């Protein structure tokens, strides 16, 4: 009897672990589910309303423009060109998207997270210093210098960054495991929120003088995406 109970408990725990481990975009239940703004004659699945499959066309799965560099003349010296379900409606329910990232010399993609996606980045041109930091309490930094053709993975939800350490422009392409990965740029979210977070709270949280927090909150926090 005890063995039977133990077996059932083990199965239950494995099932729970499996459900937690699959916390990403749900798998599609049909071949395609193209996003459509008008819900009439559509079926709601996950993410967006689905277009009638009989009306689906090749253009629903197509995007043109990743060959064009983004505008890197900005305070952070980088630009992210996003290709997610907003650009390719056919990505709906497929759990994947892509970005192109352009970097000026010494430009950076500031520390940020993707709450819904793991990212795999490939350097096409240039040399990048990349890294991510694990969760509390270790806060361990994993960092690597990448050259053309090198690949690096940023696990889902962890703070990560890229920095062009070369003297020339750099370009990278990344795939993300969500049709809508989301992005939270740490400095923008903390010091550029609307409305602003109480500066006394931030001063204590970051162990800074309040006038430093006031200065940071007065800054314009540029979003490169």
DRENKELO-977249 format. One line per 2 residues: number of its first residue (from 1); for each residue z, x, y of N, C-alpha, C, CB. Coordinates in nm, 2 decimals. Glycine has a CB too. Layout:
REM residues N
NUM	Z,X,Y,Z,X,Y,Z,X,Y,Z,X,Y; ...
END
This chain:
REM residues 225
1	0.00,0.08,-0.12,0.00,0.00,0.00,0.00,0.09,0.12,0.12,-0.09,0.00; 0.09,0.19,0.13,0.10,0.28,0.24,-0.04,0.35,0.26,0.21,0.38,0.22
3	-0.10,0.39,0.15,-0.23,0.46,0.16,-0.33,0.37,0.23,-0.28,0.51,0.03; -0.33,0.24,0.19,-0.42,0.14,0.24,-0.40,0.12,0.39,-0.41,0.01,0.17
5	-0.28,0.11,0.44,-0.25,0.10,0.58,-0.29,0.22,0.65,-0.10,0.07,0.60; -0.26,0.34,0.60,-0.30,0.47,0.66,-0.45,0.47,0.68,-0.25,0.58,0.58
7	-0.52,0.43,0.58,-0.67,0.43,0.59,-0.72,0.34,0.70,-0.73,0.39,0.45; -0.66,0.22,0.71,-0.70,0.13,0.81,-0.67,0.18,0.95,-0.64,-0.01,0.79
9	-0.56,0.24,0.96,-0.52,0.30,1.09,-0.62,0.41,1.13,-0.37,0.36,1.09; -0.65,0.50,1.03,-0.75,0.61,1.06,-0.88,0.55,1.10,-0.76,0.69,0.93
11	-0.93,0.45,1.03,-1.06,0.39,1.07,-1.05,0.33,1.21,-1.09,0.27,0.97; -0.94,0.26,1.24,-0.93,0.20,1.37,-0.93,0.31,1.48,-0.80,0.12,1.38
13	-0.86,0.42,1.46,-0.86,0.53,1.56,-0.99,0.59,1.57,-0.75,0.63,1.52; -1.07,0.61,1.46,-1.20,0.66,1.47,-1.29,0.57,1.55,-1.26,0.69,1.33
15	-1.28,0.44,1.53,-1.36,0.34,1.60,-1.33,0.35,1.75,-1.34,0.20,1.55; -1.20,0.36,1.78,-1.16,0.37,1.93,-1.22,0.49,1.99,-1.01,0.36,1.94
17	-1.21,0.61,1.92,-1.26,0.73,1.97,-1.41,0.73,1.99,-1.22,0.85,1.87; -1.48,0.66,1.89,-1.62,0.65,1.90,-1.66,0.57,2.02,-1.68,0.59,1.78
19	-1.59,0.46,2.05,-1.62,0.38,2.17,-1.60,0.45,2.30,-1.54,0.25,2.17; -1.49,0.54,2.30,-1.46,0.61,2.42,-1.56,0.72,2.44,-1.32,0.67,2.42
21	-1.61,0.79,2.33,-1.70,0.90,2.34,-1.84,0.85,2.39,-1.71,0.97,2.21; -1.87,0.72,2.37,-2.01,0.68,2.41,-2.01,0.61,2.54,-2.06,0.58,2.30
23	-1.92,0.66,2.63,-1.91,0.60,2.76,-2.02,0.65,2.86,-1.77,0.63,2.83; -2.14,0.61,2.82,-2.26,0.64,2.91,-2.34,0.51,2.92,-2.34,0.76,2.85
25	-2.46,0.52,2.97,-2.55,0.40,2.98,-2.57,0.34,2.85,-2.68,0.43,3.05; -2.55,0.20,2.83,-2.57,0.14,2.70,-2.72,0.16,2.66,-2.54,-0.01,2.71
27	-2.73,0.18,2.53,-2.87,0.20,2.47,-2.95,0.07,2.49,-2.86,0.24,2.32; -3.08,0.08,2.51,-3.16,-0.04,2.53,-3.18,-0.11,2.39,-3.30,0.00,2.58
29	-3.19,-0.24,2.40,-3.21,-0.32,2.28,-3.35,-0.37,2.26,-3.12,-0.44,2.28; -3.44,-0.32,2.34,-3.59,-0.35,2.33,-3.66,-0.23,2.37,-3.63,-0.48,2.40
31	-3.80,-0.23,2.35,-3.88,-0.11,2.38,-3.87,-0.08,2.53,-4.02,-0.13,2.34; -3.88,-0.18,2.62,-3.88,-0.16,2.76,-3.80,-0.27,2.83,-4.02,-0.16,2.82
33	-3.75,-0.24,2.95,-3.68,-0.34,3.03,-3.70,-0.30,3.17,-3.52,-0.35,2.99; -3.82,-0.33,3.23,-3.85,-0.28,3.36,-3.78,-0.36,3.47,-4.00,-0.30,3.38
35	-3.72,-0.29,3.56,-3.64,-0.36,3.67,-3.73,-0.45,3.75,-3.57,-0.26,3.76; -3.67,-0.56,3.79,-3.75,-0.66,3.88,-3.65,-0.72,3.98,-3.82,-0.77,3.80
37	-3.69,-0.73,4.10,-3.60,-0.78,4.21,-3.58,-0.93,4.20,-3.66,-0.74,4.35; -3.69,-1.00,4.15,-3.68,-1.14,4.15,-3.64,-1.19,4.01,-3.82,-1.20,4.18
39	-3.52,-1.25,4.00,-3.47,-1.29,3.87,-3.53,-1.41,3.80,-3.32,-1.32,3.88; -3.62,-1.48,3.87,-3.69,-1.60,3.81,-3.77,-1.55,3.69,-3.78,-1.67,3.92
41	-3.75,-1.63,3.58,-3.82,-1.60,3.46,-3.79,-1.46,3.41,-3.97,-1.61,3.48; -3.67,-1.41,3.44,-3.63,-1.27,3.39,-3.50,-1.29,3.31,-3.61,-1.18,3.51
43	-3.47,-1.18,3.24,-3.35,-1.18,3.15,-3.26,-1.07,3.20,-3.39,-1.16,3.00; -3.14,-1.10,3.23,-3.05,-0.99,3.28,-2.99,-0.92,3.16,-2.93,-1.05,3.37
45	-3.01,-0.79,3.16,-2.95,-0.70,3.05,-2.84,-0.62,3.12,-3.06,-0.62,2.97; -2.86,-0.48,3.12,-2.77,-0.40,3.19,-2.84,-0.32,3.30,-2.70,-0.30,3.09
47	-2.78,-0.32,3.42,-2.84,-0.25,3.53,-2.92,-0.33,3.62,-2.93,-0.14,3.47; -3.04,-0.38,3.58,-3.12,-0.46,3.66,-3.18,-0.58,3.58,-3.24,-0.38,3.72
49	-3.23,-0.68,3.65,-3.31,-0.78,3.58,-3.43,-0.72,3.52,-3.34,-0.90,3.68; -3.47,-0.78,3.41,-3.59,-0.73,3.34,-3.72,-0.81,3.37,-3.57,-0.72,3.19
51	-3.82,-0.74,3.39,-3.95,-0.80,3.41,-4.00,-0.86,3.28,-4.06,-0.70,3.47; -4.08,-0.96,3.28,-4.14,-1.02,3.16,-4.22,-0.91,3.10,-4.23,-1.14,3.20
53	-4.20,-0.87,2.97,-4.27,-0.76,2.91,-4.43,-0.78,2.92,-4.23,-0.75,2.77; -4.47,-0.90,2.92,-4.62,-0.93,2.93,-4.67,-0.89,3.07,-4.65,-1.07,2.91
55	-4.59,-0.87,3.17,-4.63,-0.83,3.30,-4.61,-0.68,3.33,-4.56,-0.91,3.40; -4.55,-0.61,3.23,-4.52,-0.47,3.25,-4.65,-0.39,3.25,-4.43,-0.42,3.14
57	-4.66,-0.28,3.34,-4.78,-0.20,3.35,-4.74,-0.06,3.36,-4.86,-0.24,3.47; -4.84,0.03,3.35,-4.81,0.18,3.35,-4.74,0.22,3.47,-4.94,0.25,3.33
59	-4.77,0.16,3.59,-4.71,0.20,3.71,-4.56,0.18,3.71,-4.77,0.12,3.83; -4.51,0.10,3.63,-4.37,0.08,3.62,-4.29,0.20,3.56,-4.34,-0.04,3.53
61	-4.37,0.29,3.51,-4.31,0.41,3.44,-4.35,0.54,3.51,-4.34,0.41,3.30; -4.40,0.53,3.63,-4.47,0.64,3.70,-4.41,0.67,3.84,-4.62,0.61,3.71
63	-4.41,0.80,3.87,-4.36,0.84,4.00,-4.45,0.96,4.04,-4.21,0.87,4.01; -4.49,0.97,4.16,-4.56,1.09,4.21,-4.49,1.15,4.33,-4.71,1.05,4.24
65	-4.48,1.28,4.33,-4.42,1.34,4.45,-4.32,1.46,4.43,-4.35,1.24,4.53; -4.28,1.48,4.30,-4.19,1.59,4.27,-4.25,1.73,4.30,-4.14,1.58,4.13
67	-4.38,1.74,4.32,-4.44,1.86,4.36,-4.42,1.90,4.50,-4.59,1.86,4.33; -4.37,1.80,4.58,-4.35,1.82,4.73,-4.21,1.87,4.76,-4.39,1.69,4.80
69	-4.19,1.98,4.83,-4.06,2.03,4.86,-3.99,1.94,4.96,-4.07,2.17,4.92; -3.85,1.93,4.94,-3.77,1.85,5.04,-3.75,1.93,5.16,-3.64,1.81,4.97
71	-3.70,1.86,5.27,-3.67,1.92,5.40,-3.54,2.00,5.39,-3.67,1.82,5.51; -3.54,2.13,5.39,-3.42,2.21,5.38,-3.37,2.26,5.51,-3.45,2.33,5.29
73	-3.43,2.21,5.62,-3.38,2.25,5.76,-3.26,2.16,5.79,-3.50,2.24,5.86; -3.15,2.18,5.74,-3.03,2.10,5.76,-2.91,2.19,5.74,-3.03,1.98,5.66
75	-2.79,2.13,5.78,-2.67,2.22,5.78,-2.63,2.28,5.64,-2.55,2.14,5.82; -2.67,2.22,5.53,-2.63,2.28,5.40,-2.75,2.36,5.34,-2.59,2.17,5.30
77	-2.87,2.35,5.40,-2.98,2.43,5.35,-3.03,2.39,5.21,-2.94,2.57,5.35; -3.03,2.26,5.18,-3.08,2.21,5.06,-3.13,2.06,5.07,-2.98,2.22,4.94
79	-3.21,2.02,4.98,-3.26,1.88,4.98,-3.27,1.84,4.83,-3.39,1.87,5.06; -3.23,1.72,4.80,-3.24,1.66,4.67,-3.33,1.54,4.67,-3.10,1.62,4.62
81	-3.44,1.55,4.59,-3.53,1.44,4.58,-3.50,1.37,4.45,-3.68,1.49,4.58; -3.46,1.24,4.46,-3.41,1.17,4.34,-3.52,1.08,4.28,-3.29,1.08,4.39
83	-3.52,1.08,4.15,-3.61,0.99,4.07,-3.52,0.92,3.97,-3.73,1.07,4.00; -3.47,0.80,4.02,-3.39,0.72,3.93,-3.45,0.58,3.92,-3.24,0.71,3.98
85	-3.38,0.48,3.88,-3.43,0.35,3.86,-3.48,0.29,3.99,-3.32,0.26,3.80; -3.43,0.34,4.10,-3.48,0.29,4.23,-3.63,0.33,4.26,-3.39,0.33,4.34
87	-3.67,0.45,4.20,-3.80,0.50,4.22,-3.89,0.46,4.10,-3.80,0.65,4.23; -3.84,0.46,3.98,-3.92,0.42,3.86,-3.85,0.30,3.79,-3.93,0.54,3.76
89	-3.90,0.19,3.81,-3.83,0.07,3.76,-3.82,0.07,3.61,-3.91,-0.06,3.81; -3.92,0.14,3.54,-3.91,0.14,3.40,-3.80,0.22,3.34,-4.04,0.20,3.35
91	-3.72,0.29,3.42,-3.60,0.36,3.37,-3.49,0.27,3.34,-3.56,0.46,3.48; -3.50,0.14,3.38,-3.39,0.05,3.36,-3.35,0.04,3.21,-3.43,-0.09,3.41
93	-3.23,0.06,3.18,-3.16,0.06,3.05,-3.19,0.19,2.97,-3.20,-0.06,2.97; -3.27,0.28,3.02,-3.31,0.40,2.94,-3.21,0.52,2.95,-3.44,0.45,2.98
95	-3.11,0.51,3.04,-3.01,0.61,3.05,-3.05,0.75,3.09,-2.94,0.62,2.92; -3.15,0.76,3.18,-3.20,0.89,3.22,-3.26,0.89,3.36,-3.30,0.95,3.11
97	-3.25,1.00,3.43,-3.32,1.01,3.56,-3.34,1.16,3.59,-3.23,0.94,3.67; -3.40,1.19,3.70,-3.43,1.33,3.73,-3.41,1.35,3.88,-3.57,1.37,3.68
99	-3.40,1.48,3.92,-3.40,1.52,4.06,-3.47,1.65,4.07,-3.25,1.53,4.11; -3.53,1.67,4.19,-3.58,1.80,4.23,-3.48,1.85,4.34,-3.73,1.80,4.28
101	-3.44,1.98,4.34,-3.35,2.03,4.44,-3.42,2.16,4.50,-3.21,2.07,4.38; -3.43,2.15,4.63,-3.49,2.27,4.71,-3.38,2.33,4.78,-3.60,2.22,4.80
103	-3.38,2.47,4.79,-3.27,2.54,4.85,-3.34,2.64,4.95,-3.18,2.62,4.75; -3.29,2.65,5.07,-3.32,2.76,5.17,-3.25,2.88,5.12,-3.29,2.72,5.31
105	-3.29,3.00,5.17,-3.21,3.12,5.14,-3.07,3.10,5.18,-3.27,3.24,5.21; -2.98,3.12,5.09,-2.83,3.10,5.11,-2.79,2.95,5.13,-2.78,3.18,5.23
107	-2.89,2.87,5.10,-2.86,2.72,5.10,-2.78,2.68,4.98,-2.99,2.64,5.11; -2.71,2.57,4.99,-2.62,2.53,4.88,-2.63,2.38,4.85,-2.48,2.56,4.91
109	-2.61,2.34,4.73,-2.58,2.20,4.70,-2.43,2.19,4.69,-2.66,2.15,4.56; -2.36,2.14,4.79,-2.22,2.15,4.80,-2.14,2.09,4.68,-2.17,2.08,4.92
111	-2.02,2.12,4.66,-1.94,2.07,4.55,-1.95,1.91,4.54,-1.80,2.11,4.56; -1.98,1.86,4.43,-2.00,1.72,4.41,-1.98,1.68,4.27,-2.14,1.67,4.46
113	-1.98,1.55,4.24,-1.97,1.50,4.10,-2.07,1.39,4.08,-1.83,1.45,4.07; -2.11,1.37,3.95,-2.19,1.25,3.92,-2.10,1.17,3.82,-2.32,1.29,3.84
115	-2.04,1.06,3.87,-1.95,0.98,3.79,-2.00,0.92,3.66,-1.89,0.87,3.88; -2.14,0.91,3.65,-2.19,0.84,3.54,-2.29,0.93,3.46,-2.26,0.72,3.58
117	-2.29,1.06,3.48,-2.39,1.14,3.41,-2.36,1.29,3.39,-2.52,1.13,3.49; -2.40,1.34,3.28,-2.41,1.48,3.26,-2.54,1.53,3.32,-2.40,1.52,3.10
119	-2.55,1.65,3.37,-2.67,1.70,3.43,-2.71,1.83,3.36,-2.64,1.73,3.58; -2.84,1.85,3.34,-2.89,1.97,3.28,-3.00,2.02,3.38,-2.96,1.95,3.14
121	-2.98,2.14,3.43,-3.05,2.20,3.54,-3.14,2.31,3.50,-2.96,2.24,3.66; -3.26,2.32,3.54,-3.35,2.43,3.51,-3.40,2.49,3.64,-3.47,2.38,3.42
123	-3.39,2.62,3.65,-3.44,2.69,3.77,-3.59,2.72,3.76,-3.36,2.82,3.80; -3.67,2.67,3.86,-3.81,2.69,3.86,-3.85,2.82,3.94,-3.88,2.57,3.91
125	-3.78,2.84,4.05,-3.80,2.95,4.14,-3.67,3.00,4.20,-3.91,2.92,4.25; -3.65,3.13,4.21,-3.54,3.18,4.29,-3.42,3.22,4.19,-3.49,3.08,4.39
127	-3.31,3.24,4.26,-3.19,3.28,4.19,-3.07,3.20,4.24,-3.16,3.44,4.21; -3.00,3.13,4.15,-2.89,3.04,4.19,-2.76,3.08,4.13,-2.92,2.90,4.15
129	-2.65,3.08,4.21,-2.52,3.09,4.15,-2.47,2.94,4.13,-2.42,3.17,4.25; -2.44,2.91,4.01,-2.40,2.77,3.98,-2.26,2.77,3.91,-2.50,2.70,3.89
131	-2.20,2.66,3.91,-2.07,2.65,3.84,-2.01,2.51,3.84,-1.97,2.74,3.91; -1.91,2.49,3.76,-1.83,2.37,3.76,-1.69,2.40,3.73,-1.89,2.27,3.65
133	-1.60,2.30,3.77,-1.46,2.32,3.75,-1.40,2.21,3.66,-1.38,2.32,3.89; -1.32,2.25,3.56,-1.27,2.15,3.47,-1.15,2.07,3.53,-1.22,2.22,3.34
135	-1.11,1.97,3.46,-1.01,1.88,3.52,-0.87,1.95,3.51,-1.00,1.75,3.44; -0.77,1.88,3.58,-0.63,1.93,3.59,-0.58,1.93,3.44,-0.55,1.83,3.68
137	-0.48,2.02,3.41,-0.42,2.11,3.50,-0.49,2.25,3.51,-0.28,2.13,3.47; -0.59,2.27,3.42,-0.64,2.41,3.41,-0.73,2.44,3.53,-0.73,2.42,3.28
139	-0.81,2.34,3.58,-0.90,2.37,3.69,-0.98,2.50,3.67,-0.83,2.37,3.82; -1.03,2.52,3.55,-1.10,2.64,3.51,-1.24,2.64,3.56,-1.10,2.66,3.36
141	-1.28,2.75,3.63,-1.42,2.77,3.68,-1.51,2.83,3.58,-1.41,2.85,3.81; -1.62,2.76,3.55,-1.73,2.82,3.47,-1.85,2.85,3.57,-1.77,2.73,3.35
143	-1.89,2.97,3.58,-1.99,3.00,3.67,-2.10,3.10,3.61,-1.93,3.06,3.80; -2.22,3.09,3.66,-2.33,3.18,3.61,-2.43,3.20,3.71,-2.39,3.11,3.48
145	-2.50,3.31,3.71,-2.61,3.34,3.80,-2.74,3.30,3.71,-2.62,3.49,3.85; -2.82,3.22,3.77,-2.94,3.17,3.70,-3.07,3.22,3.77,-2.94,3.02,3.70
147	-3.16,3.26,3.69,-3.29,3.31,3.74,-3.40,3.21,3.69,-3.32,3.45,3.69; -3.52,3.23,3.73,-3.63,3.14,3.69,-3.64,3.12,3.54,-3.77,3.20,3.73
149	-3.64,3.00,3.50,-3.64,2.96,3.35,-3.51,2.94,3.29,-3.71,3.07,3.28; -3.40,2.98,3.36,-3.27,2.96,3.30,-3.22,2.81,3.31,-3.17,3.05,3.37
151	-3.13,2.77,3.22,-3.09,2.63,3.21,-2.93,2.63,3.21,-3.14,2.56,3.09; -2.87,2.53,3.28,-2.73,2.52,3.28,-2.69,2.38,3.28,-2.67,2.60,3.41
153	-2.58,2.35,3.21,-2.53,2.21,3.20,-2.40,2.19,3.28,-2.51,2.17,3.05; -2.40,2.07,3.35,-2.28,2.03,3.42,-2.23,1.91,3.35,-2.31,2.00,3.57
155	-2.11,1.91,3.28,-2.06,1.80,3.21,-2.03,1.68,3.30,-1.93,1.84,3.14; -2.03,1.56,3.25,-2.02,1.44,3.32,-1.89,1.43,3.40,-2.03,1.32,3.23
157	-1.89,1.40,3.53,-1.78,1.37,3.61,-1.71,1.49,3.67,-1.68,1.30,3.53; -1.75,1.62,3.63,-1.68,1.74,3.68,-1.74,1.79,3.81,-1.69,1.85,3.57
159	-1.66,1.84,3.90,-1.71,1.90,4.02,-1.80,2.02,3.99,-1.59,1.93,4.12; -1.91,2.02,4.05,-2.01,2.13,4.03,-2.08,2.16,4.16,-2.10,2.10,3.92
161	-2.16,2.28,4.16,-2.23,2.32,4.28,-2.34,2.42,4.24,-2.13,2.39,4.38; -2.43,2.44,4.34,-2.53,2.54,4.32,-2.55,2.61,4.46,-2.67,2.48,4.28
163	-2.57,2.74,4.45,-2.58,2.82,4.58,-2.70,2.92,4.56,-2.45,2.90,4.60; -2.79,2.92,4.65,-2.91,3.01,4.65,-2.86,3.15,4.70,-3.03,2.95,4.73
165	-2.85,3.24,4.61,-2.80,3.38,4.65,-2.92,3.47,4.68,-2.71,3.44,4.55; -3.04,3.42,4.67,-3.16,3.50,4.70,-3.20,3.50,4.84,-3.27,3.46,4.61
167	-3.30,3.58,4.87,-3.35,3.60,5.01,-3.47,3.50,5.03,-3.40,3.74,5.03; -3.52,3.43,4.92,-3.63,3.34,4.94,-3.59,3.20,4.89,-3.75,3.39,4.85
169	-3.67,3.10,4.92,-3.64,2.97,4.88,-3.63,2.96,4.73,-3.76,2.87,4.92; -3.55,2.86,4.68,-3.53,2.84,4.54,-3.56,2.69,4.51,-3.39,2.88,4.49
171	-3.60,2.66,4.38,-3.63,2.53,4.34,-3.58,2.51,4.20,-3.79,2.50,4.34; -3.52,2.39,4.18,-3.47,2.35,4.04,-3.50,2.21,4.02,-3.31,2.38,4.03
173	-3.51,2.18,3.89,-3.53,2.04,3.84,-3.41,2.01,3.75,-3.67,2.02,3.76; -3.36,1.89,3.76,-3.25,1.85,3.67,-3.27,1.71,3.61,-3.12,1.85,3.75
175	-3.23,1.70,3.49,-3.22,1.57,3.42,-3.08,1.52,3.42,-3.28,1.57,3.28; -3.06,1.39,3.43,-2.92,1.33,3.43,-2.92,1.21,3.33,-2.88,1.29,3.57
177	-2.81,1.20,3.26,-2.80,1.10,3.15,-2.76,0.96,3.20,-2.70,1.15,3.05; -2.82,0.92,3.31,-2.80,0.78,3.36,-2.92,0.74,3.44,-2.66,0.77,3.44
179	-2.95,0.61,3.44,-3.06,0.57,3.53,-3.01,0.56,3.67,-3.10,0.43,3.48; -2.88,0.57,3.69,-2.82,0.57,3.83,-2.69,0.65,3.82,-2.79,0.42,3.88
181	-2.70,0.79,3.82,-2.59,0.88,3.80,-2.48,0.86,3.91,-2.63,1.02,3.80; -2.52,0.83,4.03,-2.42,0.83,4.14,-2.39,0.97,4.18,-2.29,0.76,4.10
183	-2.35,0.99,4.30,-2.31,1.12,4.35,-2.20,1.11,4.45,-2.43,1.20,4.42; -2.09,1.19,4.44,-1.98,1.20,4.53,-1.97,1.34,4.58,-1.85,1.15,4.46
185	-2.01,1.36,4.70,-2.00,1.50,4.76,-1.85,1.51,4.82,-2.10,1.52,4.88; -1.78,1.60,4.77,-1.63,1.60,4.79,-1.59,1.60,4.93,-1.57,1.72,4.72
187	-1.65,1.70,5.01,-1.61,1.70,5.16,-1.65,1.58,5.23,-1.68,1.83,5.22; -1.77,1.52,5.20,-1.82,1.40,5.27,-1.73,1.29,5.24,-1.96,1.37,5.22
189	-1.68,1.27,5.11,-1.60,1.16,5.07,-1.46,1.17,5.13,-1.59,1.15,4.92; -1.40,1.29,5.13,-1.27,1.31,5.18,-1.25,1.31,5.33,-1.21,1.44,5.12
191	-1.34,1.39,5.40,-1.33,1.40,5.54,-1.43,1.32,5.62,-1.35,1.55,5.58; -1.52,1.26,5.55,-1.62,1.18,5.62,-1.62,1.03,5.58,-1.76,1.23,5.60
193	-1.51,0.98,5.52,-1.51,0.84,5.48,-1.51,0.75,5.59,-1.38,0.82,5.39; -1.55,0.62,5.57,-1.55,0.52,5.67,-1.49,0.39,5.62,-1.70,0.49,5.71
195	-1.37,0.36,5.68,-1.29,0.43,5.78,-1.23,0.55,5.73,-1.19,0.33,5.84; -1.18,0.63,5.83,-1.12,0.76,5.79,-0.99,0.75,5.72,-1.10,0.85,5.92
197	-0.97,0.84,5.62,-0.84,0.85,5.56,-0.73,0.90,5.65,-0.85,0.94,5.43; -0.61,0.85,5.65,-0.51,0.89,5.74,-0.49,1.04,5.74,-0.37,0.83,5.70
199	-0.51,1.11,5.86,-0.51,1.25,5.87,-0.37,1.31,5.83,-0.54,1.29,6.01; -0.26,1.24,5.85,-0.13,1.29,5.81,-0.12,1.30,5.66,-0.02,1.20,5.86
201	-0.18,1.20,5.59,-0.18,1.21,5.45,-0.27,1.33,5.40,-0.24,1.07,5.39; -0.39,1.34,5.46,-0.47,1.45,5.41,-0.41,1.59,5.44,-0.61,1.44,5.48
203	-0.34,1.60,5.56,-0.28,1.73,5.59,-0.18,1.77,5.48,-0.21,1.72,5.73; -0.10,1.67,5.44,0.00,1.70,5.33,-0.07,1.73,5.20,0.10,1.59,5.32
205	-0.17,1.64,5.17,-0.24,1.66,5.04,-0.31,1.79,5.03,-0.35,1.55,5.02; -0.37,1.84,5.13,-0.44,1.97,5.13,-0.36,2.09,5.19,-0.57,1.96,5.21
207	-0.23,2.06,5.22,-0.15,2.16,5.28,-0.21,2.23,5.40,-0.11,2.26,5.17; -0.25,2.15,5.49,-0.32,2.20,5.61,-0.24,2.15,5.73,-0.47,2.15,5.62
209	-0.26,2.21,5.85,-0.21,2.16,5.97,-0.30,2.03,6.01,-0.22,2.27,6.09; -0.23,1.94,6.07,-0.30,1.81,6.11,-0.42,1.84,6.20,-0.20,1.71,6.17
211	-0.41,1.93,6.29,-0.52,1.96,6.38,-0.64,2.01,6.31,-0.48,2.06,6.49; -0.62,2.08,6.19,-0.73,2.12,6.11,-0.80,2.00,6.05,-0.69,2.22,6.00
213	-0.72,1.91,6.00,-0.78,1.78,5.94,-0.85,1.70,6.05,-0.67,1.70,5.88; -0.79,1.69,6.17,-0.86,1.62,6.28,-1.00,1.68,6.30,-0.77,1.63,6.40
215	-1.00,1.82,6.30,-1.13,1.89,6.33,-1.23,1.85,6.22,-1.11,2.04,6.34; -1.19,1.86,6.09,-1.28,1.84,5.98,-1.33,1.69,5.98,-1.21,1.86,5.85
217	-1.24,1.60,6.02,-1.28,1.46,6.02,-1.38,1.43,6.14,-1.16,1.37,6.03; -1.37,1.52,6.24,-1.46,1.50,6.36,-1.60,1.55,6.33,-1.40,1.56,6.48
219	-1.62,1.63,6.23,-1.75,1.69,6.19,-1.84,1.58,6.14,-1.73,1.80,6.10; -1.97,1.61,6.15,-2.08,1.53,6.09,-2.10,1.59,5.95,-2.21,1.52,6.17
221	-2.08,1.51,5.84,-2.09,1.56,5.71,-2.23,1.52,5.66,-1.98,1.51,5.62; -2.32,1.62,5.65,-2.46,1.59,5.61,-2.47,1.56,5.46,-2.55,1.71,5.65
223	-2.55,1.46,5.43,-2.57,1.43,5.29,-2.72,1.48,5.26,-2.56,1.27,5.26; -2.73,1.56,5.16,-2.86,1.62,5.13,-2.94,1.54,5.02,-2.84,1.77,5.08
225	-2.89,1.42,4.99,-2.96,1.34,4.89,-3.00,1.21,4.95,-2.87,1.33,4.77
END
